[in-house]
Amino acid sequence: MAEKKDNCTVVIFLFILSLLVFEIIAWDWWRHGPSSRLDLMVLRHSEKLLSSRPGLTQFLSLAGGLGNSYFLGTLVIAGGFFLVWKKDWPALFLLLIIVVLGNLLVEPVKAWFQRPRPLPHLPGARGFSFPSSSAYLAAVVYGSLAFLIWPHISKWRSKFALFLGALSAVMLVGLSRLILRLHWFTDVLGAYALASSWLLFNLLGYRKIRQKRRI
């Protein structure tokens, strides 16, 4: 029982920390305007990297496809069928809540901040910049699928592969947004913080429901 309370405390701490990181980034954006020194430094390095490695653009464009809405939707459907097969109805319901409501969360946040893109003329640089929708949705989808499928995997090697695969996909999507100069660095960082807080919030609710059902 004490171990469950400790785990819950860790989740609450991480949830608050994620919100705090998002608030700090948002405050910094309001204070410094469209970009900070860190954002400009990352943008300059991205330009140098692309000019020195021509093939990198194609690779990152393909990697960015891991955050494509159609691809993510296909993954959610596949994950939903897996949970149906396992008859894990609470996990299936939670997956739908996380993905559907999480998808509705990011656009109002972008409209509120109205941050311009680093290079608005680039193909794919549509809409506002903060937070990055692609990085946010990738973190939400891959994170929720990894968490909900994890209990149904028995072998630790498979668990590790699931975790590493989800983390790699999320990092590649964020990296593609940066190197291709479609987003500022703090756009991606803020997206990860917002996605983490949303996932952890739902995780807390999920744990409470599980505990009540056992009681």
Helices and strands as residue ranges (DSSP letters): H 2-32, H 37-52, H 56-64, G 65-67, H 69-85, H 89-113, H 133-149, G 150-152, H 156-179, H 185-214
